Amino acid sequence: MDVIDQEILHLLTQNSRLTNKEIGQKIHLTGQAVGNRILKLQESGIIERFSINIRYSQTQFIRVFLNTTNYTAFEQAVNAFAEVAALYKVSGQACYQITAHFTNEQLSAFIDVISAWARYSVETVISDKTNPRFRT
């Protein structure tokens, strides 16, 4: 990945709806050249998908400490909740890290479910201090 690829990625993270031609005009390449580079970035796995960012009213980070070795059942139960944005198996003190967007009522129901498998800690975002200039 070279400097031009990095510029393309930066522009796409700022606005994934830019056309290849618009990106090319900003970095002095043809739209076709930009398209070829984006395709190579996808094929190499650097670009996994194109998505949008949704501003949720609530975000939680949930650390999970399993009491069981039934990982598959736990993962299936967690993934059944549409509010779960990410489920990571992690090393360290916790077994899993979950990023979710539950309302208070939904969070209570979720906690009831995962309590069958694990202890947990929940951190709820009260304010996003990310510099909007760097937000992807």
C-alpha positions in Angstrom: 0.0 0.0 0.0 1.5 3.3 -1.1 0.8 7.0 -0.3 -1.9 7.1 -3.1 -3.7 4.1 -1.6 -3.6 5.8 1.8 -5.1 9.0 0.3 -7.9 7.0 -1.4 -8.6 5.3 2.0 -8.7 8.6 3.8 -11.1 10.1 1.2 -13.3 7.1 1.4 -13.4 7.2 5.2 -14.5 10.8 5.1 -17.2 10.1 2.4 -17.7 6.6 1.0 -20.2 7.9 -1.5 -17.5 9.7 -3.5 -17.3 8.4 -7.1 -14.0 7.1 -8.5 -13.9 10.2 -10.7 -14.3 12.6 -7.8 -11.6 10.8 -5.9 -9.4 10.9 -8.9 -9.8 14.6 -9.3 -8.7 15.2 -5.7 -5.5 13.0 -6.1 -4.8 13.6 -9.8 -5.7 10.1 -11.2 -8.3 9.0 -13.6 -11.5 7.5 -12.2 -10.5 4.1 -13.8 -7.1 4.2 -12.0 -8.9 4.9 -8.7 -11.3 2.1 -9.4 -8.5 -0.4 -10.0 -6.7 0.6 -6.8 -9.9 0.3 -4.8 -10.5 -3.2 -6.3 -6.9 -4.2 -5.3 -7.5 -2.9 -1.8 -10.6 -5.0 -1.6 -8.9 -8.1 -3.0 -6.0 -7.8 -0.5 -8.5 -7.5 2.4 -7.5 -3.9 3.4 -11.0 -2.7 2.5 -13.4 -5.2 4.0 -16.7 -3.4 3.3 -18.2 0.0 2.6 -20.5 1.2 5.4 -22.1 4.2 7.0 -21.8 5.5 10.6 -25.0 5.8 12.5 -25.2 8.1 15.5 -26.8 5.9 18.2 -28.5 7.4 21.3 -26.6 4.9 23.5 -23.4 2.8 23.2 -22.2 0.2 25.6 -18.9 -1.6 25.9 -19.5 -4.9 27.7 -16.7 -7.0 29.0 -17.6 -10.7 29.5 -16.0 -13.2 31.8 -17.3 -16.7 30.9 -18.2 -19.2 33.6 -18.4 -22.0 31.1 -16.6 -23.3 28.0 -19.7 -23.4 25.9 -18.4 -20.6 23.6 -20.6 -21.5 20.6 -23.9 -21.2 22.5 -22.8 -18.0 24.1 -21.8 -16.5 20.8 -25.1 -17.5 19.2 -27.1 -16.0 22.0 -25.2 -12.7 21.8 -25.4 -12.6 18.0 -29.2 -13.0 18.1 -29.4 -9.4 19.4 -29.5 -6.9 16.5 -28.2 -4.2 18.9 -24.9 -5.9 19.1 -22.5 -4.1 16.8 -19.4 -6.2 17.5 -18.5 -9.3 19.4 -14.7 -9.9 19.9 -13.0 -12.8 21.5 -10.2 -11.2 23.4 -7.1 -12.0 25.4 -6.5 -10.5 28.8 -8.8 -10.5 31.8 -12.1 -10.8 29.8 -13.1 -13.5 27.4 -15.2 -11.3 25.1 -15.6 -7.6 24.4 -19.0 -6.5 23.1 -19.9 -3.2 21.5 -23.7 -2.6 21.5 -26.4 0.0 21.2 -29.1 -1.0 23.6 -31.8 1.1 25.2 -31.9 0.7 29.0 -34.8 -1.8 28.7 -33.1 -3.8 26.0 -29.8 -3.9 27.9 -31.6 -5.3 30.9 -33.0 -8.2 28.7 -29.6 -8.8 27.2 -27.9 -9.0 30.6 -30.6 -11.5 31.7 -29.6 -13.7 28.8 -25.8 -13.5 29.1 -25.9 -14.0 32.9 -26.6 -17.7 32.2 -23.0 -18.0 30.9 -21.0 -15.2 32.3 -20.1 -12.4 34.6 -19.9 -9.0 32.9 -19.1 -5.3 33.3 -20.9 -2.6 31.3 -19.5 0.8 30.4 -22.0 3.2 28.8 -20.7 6.1 26.7 -21.8 9.4 28.1 -20.0 11.6 25.6 -18.1 11.0 22.4 -14.9 13.1 22.5 -13.5 11.8 19.2 -12.2 14.7 17.1 -14.7 14.8 14.1 -11.8 15.5 11.8 -10.4 12.0 12.5 -13.6 10.1 12.7 -13.9 7.2 10.3 
